[in-house]
């Protein structure tokens, strides 16, 4: 295999020396994390199906469709990639001998890119949907349907699939990586490899940035509703619950994926190679995204939170009532930072009534700081 003229492209001209090392990893660790992730996503998918059948809220049903697409993506990503990794550690297969045409290596590389970008793009799409749903609820309700929501999920899959297919057209390339159990994009100084590495990194980073900005605006808008004429607003309990879940998904994606995306961008721009141990470390970090995502919906639901905190006042069935200290901090924050903006929107009589109702005692149920009660 020393003659590059007779070596398939996916095994030759890698940036870092490739080492076949079947004993480098531990099979039981890979098996444990893979099984944990698969079971978690399967449980989350079952819970989502039950919730879809029970929910009567339109915006909630749209959000559950996006969550379902995310769970299916994470499940399939773990199933496909772990199959290759587990087969390597069990059979000690040398893909250079068993796959001289690079078909399996290219498929593995495409899977890594596709199932890596899909959660990030879906997170950004969910943030856009929540931004429109909270900021412009009437426009969203008149234009968005379940069919269009499913089409948006399919569009995300199509975009991620198109990007993963580019190396097969000559724009970038997939190469086997140490210890020989997986293939990934070739991060090198070649124009095609350099450009594709940056494309992969930038798409991921832009998706995370868009999610952060849009989610921030959505949260501030919900706070304004809390501090505004809340009793005249429609219930926002389901909005709060969805935003909590979406913010947790964003945080998990940021922590798991940003180190790898930044590392790839830096390595591509430097063009002088990198340490394989660092790439392996950040790849393992990114894998945790597929394992942790389903637990956001499994654990952070009102039905689960009721069991965790059964002594909470559920007469209003408000998610905010679960966290009194958080609720007070929100009110303080909005009073100081958003008061000037809201002052022009709230009538003078409303402001006077709010001042008169203020007391050291516990706020009454009619306080505008409390989100309404609609399940």
C-alpha positions in Angstrom: 0.0 0.0 0.0 3.0 2.3 -0.2 2.5 3.0 -3.9 -0.1 5.8 -4.1 -0.7 5.1 -7.8 -2.4 1.8 -6.9 -4.0 3.0 -3.7 -7.7 4.1 -3.8 -8.2 7.8 -3.2 -9.9 7.4 0.1 -6.8 5.6 1.5 -4.1 7.8 0.0 -2.8 11.3 0.5 -4.3 11.9 3.9 -3.2 14.9 5.8 -2.1 12.9 8.8 -0.5 9.4 8.6 -3.2 6.7 8.8 -2.6 4.0 11.3 -4.4 0.7 11.3 -4.9 0.0 15.0 -7.8 -2.3 15.8 -6.8 -2.5 19.5 -6.7 1.2 19.9 -10.3 1.5 21.1 -12.5 -0.5 23.4 -15.4 -2.3 21.9 -17.5 -2.3 25.1 -17.4 1.4 25.4 -18.5 1.9 21.8 -21.3 -0.7 22.3 -22.5 0.9 25.6 -22.8 4.4 24.2 -24.4 3.2 21.0 -27.0 1.1 22.8 -27.7 3.9 25.2 -28.2 6.4 22.4 -30.4 4.0 20.4 -32.7 3.1 23.4 -32.9 6.8 24.4 -34.0 7.9 20.9 -36.4 5.0 20.6 -38.1 5.9 23.9 -38.3 9.5 22.9 -39.9 8.6 19.6 -42.6 6.5 21.4 -43.3 9.4 23.8 -43.5 11.8 20.8 -46.0 9.6 19.0 -48.2 9.5 22.1 -47.9 13.3 22.6 -48.8 13.9 18.9 -52.0 11.9 19.4 -53.0 13.7 22.6 -52.1 17.3 21.8 -54.8 19.6 20.6 -52.5 22.7 20.3 -51.6 23.5 16.7 -48.2 25.1 17.4 -47.3 22.3 19.7 -48.1 19.7 17.1 -45.8 21.5 14.6 -43.0 21.5 17.2 -43.5 17.8 17.8 -43.1 17.1 14.1 -39.7 18.8 14.2 -38.7 17.0 17.3 -39.8 13.7 15.7 -37.5 14.5 12.7 -34.7 15.2 15.1 -35.2 12.0 17.0 -35.3 9.9 13.8 -32.2 11.6 12.5 -30.3 10.9 15.7 -31.5 7.3 15.9 -30.5 6.6 12.3 -27.2 8.4 12.7 -26.2 6.2 15.7 -27.4 3.1 14.0 -25.5 3.6 10.7 -22.2 4.9 12.1 -22.1 2.5 15.1 -22.6 -0.5 12.7 -19.4 0.4 10.9 -17.5 1.0 14.1 -18.7 -2.2 15.9 -18.0 -4.4 12.8 -14.4 -3.0 12.8 -13.8 -3.8 16.5 -15.4 -7.3 16.2 -13.9 -8.5 12.9 -10.7 -6.4 12.8 -11.5 -5.7 9.2 -9.0 -3.7 7.1 -11.1 -1.5 4.9 -8.2 -1.0 2.5 -8.4 -4.7 1.6 -12.1 -5.3 2.0 -13.3 -2.1 0.3 -10.8 -1.2 -2.5 -13.4 0.8 -4.4 -14.0 3.1 -1.4 -17.8 2.5 -1.5 -18.1 1.8 2.2 -15.7 4.5 3.1 -17.6 7.1 1.1 -20.9 6.0 2.5 -19.4 6.2 6.0 -18.1 9.7 5.3 -21.4 10.8 3.8 -23.2 9.5 6.9 -20.9 11.4 9.3 -21.5 14.6 7.4 -25.3 14.1 6.8 -26.1 13.0 10.4 -23.8 15.7 11.8 -25.4 18.6 9.9 -29.0 17.5 10.2 -29.4 18.1 14.0 -27.8 21.6 13.6 -30.0 22.5 10.6 -33.1 21.2 12.3 -32.3 23.1 15.4 -32.0 26.3 13.4 -35.3 25.5 11.6 -37.1 24.9 14.9 -35.7 28.2 16.1 -37.1 30.0 13.0 -40.5 28.3 13.5 -40.6 29.3 17.2 -39.5 32.9 16.3 -42.3 33.3 13.8 -44.8 31.5 16.0 -44.1 33.8 19.0 -43.4 37.0 17.2 -46.1 36.7 14.4 -48.5 34.1 15.6 -51.4 35.0 13.3 -49.2 35.0 10.2 -47.8 31.6 11.2 -51.1 30.0 11.9 -52.6 31.0 8.6 -49.6 29.8 6.5 -48.1 26.8 8.2 -49.7 23.4 8.2 -48.6 19.9 9.2 -47.9 19.1 5.6 -45.6 22.1 5.2 -43.9 21.2 8.5 -43.1 17.8 7.2 -41.9 19.3 4.0 -39.5 21.6 6.0 -38.0 18.5 7.7 -37.6 16.8 4.3 -36.0 20.0 2.9 -33.4 20.0 5.8 -32.6 16.3 5.1 -32.2 17.2 1.4 -29.9 20.1 2.0 -27.7 18.0 4.4 -27.7 15.1 1.9 -26.7 17.4 -0.9 -23.8 18.7 1.1 -22.7 15.2 2.0 -22.8 14.2 -1.6 -20.4 16.9 -2.8 -17.1 14.9 -2.2 -18.4 12.3 -4.6 -18.5 14.9 -7.3 -14.9 15.9 -6.7 -15.5 18.8 -4.3 -13.7 17.6 -1.3 -13.0 13.9 -0.4 -13.6 11.3 2.3 -10.7 9.5 3.8 -10.2 6.7 6.3 -9.1 7.8 9.7 -7.1 6.3 12.5 -7.7 3.6 13.9 -9.4 2.4 10.7 -13.0 2.2 12.0 -14.4 5.3 10.4 -14.1 7.7 7.4 -14.5 11.4 7.5 -13.8 14.5 5.4 -10.1 15.0 4.4 -8.9 18.2 6.0 -6.0 19.2 3.8 -4.6 22.2 2.0 -5.9 21.0 -1.4 -8.4 23.5 -2.8 -11.4 21.1 -2.9 -10.7 19.6 0.5 -10.0 23.0 2.1 -13.2 24.4 0.7 -15.4 21.5 1.7 -14.0 21.4 5.2 -14.8 25.1 5.6 -18.2 24.6 4.1 -19.0 21.9 6.6 -17.7 24.0 9.5 -19.4 27.2 8.5 -22.8 25.6 7.8 -22.7 24.1 11.3 -21.5 27.3 13.0 -24.0 29.5 11.2 -26.8 27.1 12.2 -25.8 27.3 15.9 -25.5 31.1 15.7 -28.9 31.5 14.0 -30.4 29.3 16.7 -28.9 31.4 19.5 -30.0 34.7 18.0 -33.6 33.6 17.2 -34.1 31.8 20.5 -32.9 34.9 22.3 -35.4 37.1 20.5 -38.1 34.5 21.2 -37.3 34.4 24.9 -37.3 38.2 25.2 -40.7 38.3 23.4 -42.1 35.8 25.9 -40.8 37.9 28.8 -42.5 41.0 27.3 -45.8 39.0 27.2 -45.2 38.1 30.8 -44.8 41.7 31.8 -47.3 43.2 29.5 -51.1 42.9 29.6 -50.8 39.2 30.3 -54.4 38.6 31.1 -55.5 39.7 27.6 -52.9 37.5 25.9 -53.6 33.9 24.9 -52.0 31.2 27.1 -48.3 30.8 26.7 -47.7 27.7 28.8 -47.0 25.5 25.8 -44.8 28.3 24.4 -42.7 28.3 27.5 -42.4 24.5 27.6 -41.3 24.4 23.9 -38.8 27.2 24.4 -37.2 25.5 27.4 -36.8 22.3 25.3 -35.5 24.2 22.3 -32.9 26.1 24.4 -31.7 22.9 26.0 -31.3 21.4 22.5 -29.4 24.4 21.4 -27.1 24.3 24.4 -26.4 20.6 23.9 -25.6 21.2 20.2 -23.3 24.1 21.0 -21.3 22.3 23.6 -21.0 19.1 21.6 -20.4 20.5 18.1 -18.7 23.8 18.4 -15.3 22.4 19.4 -15.2 20.1 16.4 -16.5 22.7 14.0 -14.0 25.3 15.2 -11.2 22.7 15.1 -12.0 21.8 11.5 -12.0 25.4 10.4 -8.7 26.1 12.1 -7.1 23.0 10.7 -8.3 23.8 7.2 -7.1 27.4 7.3 -3.7 26.4 8.8 -3.2 23.7 6.2 -0.3 22.2 8.0 -1.9 19.1 9.5 -3.3 18.4 13.0 -3.2 15.9 15.9 -5.4 12.9 15.2 -6.1 12.6 19.0 -7.7 16.0 19.0 -10.0 15.1 16.1 -11.0 11.8 17.8 -11.7 13.7 21.0 -14.0 16.3 19.3 -15.7 13.6 17.3 -16.6 11.8 20.5 -17.9 15.1 21.9 -20.1 15.5 18.9 -21.5 12.0 19.3 -22.9 12.9 22.7 -25.3 15.2 20.9 -27.2 12.2 19.5 -27.3 10.6 22.9 -28.4 13.6 25.0 -31.0 15.1 22.6 -33.8 12.6 23.3 -33.5 13.2 27.0 -34.5 16.8 26.6 -38.0 15.8 25.6 -38.2 12.7 27.8 -37.4 14.6 31.0 -38.4 18.2 30.4 -42.2 17.8 30.0 -44.8 19.1 32.3 -46.1 15.6 33.1 -42.6 14.6 34.3 -42.0 17.9 36.1 -45.3 17.4 38.0 -43.9 14.2 39.4 -40.6 15.8 40.3 -42.4 18.7 42.0 -45.9 17.5 43.0 -46.3 20.2 45.7 -46.2 23.0 43.1 -49.4 25.1 42.6 -50.9 23.5 39.5 -54.1 25.4 39.6 -52.8 27.5 36.8 -50.8 24.5 35.3 -48.1 27.0 34.5 -44.6 25.9 33.7 -43.3 29.2 35.2 -45.0 28.3 38.5 -42.5 25.4 38.9 -39.7 27.9 39.5 -40.8 30.7 41.8 -37.3 32.2 42.1 -36.9 32.1 38.3 -40.3 33.8 38.0 -39.2 36.6 40.4 -35.9 37.1 38.6 -37.7 37.3 35.2 -40.0 40.0 36.6 -37.1 42.0 38.0 -35.1 41.7 34.8 -38.0 42.8 32.7 -38.8 45.7 35.0 -35.2 47.1 34.7 -34.3 46.2 31.1 -37.6 46.2 29.3 -39.6 48.7 31.3 -38.8 51.6 29.2 -40.0 49.8 26.0 -43.1 48.5 27.6 -44.0 51.9 29.1 -45.1 53.2 25.8 -47.3 50.2 25.1 -49.1 49.8 28.4 -51.9 52.4 29.2 -51.4 54.7 32.1 -54.4 53.2 33.9 -52.9 49.7 33.7 -49.6 51.0 35.1 -51.3 52.6 38.0 -53.3 49.4 38.8 -50.1 47.4 38.7 -48.4 49.7 41.2 -51.4 49.6 43.5 -51.5 45.8 43.5 -47.8 45.5 44.4 -47.3 44.1 48.0 -44.7 42.1 49.9 -47.0 39.2 50.0 -47.2 36.5 47.4 -48.5 37.9 44.0 -52.2 37.2 43.4 -53.3 34.9 40.6 -54.4 37.9 38.6 -50.8 39.3 38.4 -49.8 40.0 34.8 -46.5 38.4 35.5 -48.1 35.0 35.4 -48.5 33.2 32.2 -52.0 32.0 31.4 -53.3 28.5 31.9 -54.1 26.6 28.7 -52.9 23.1 28.2 
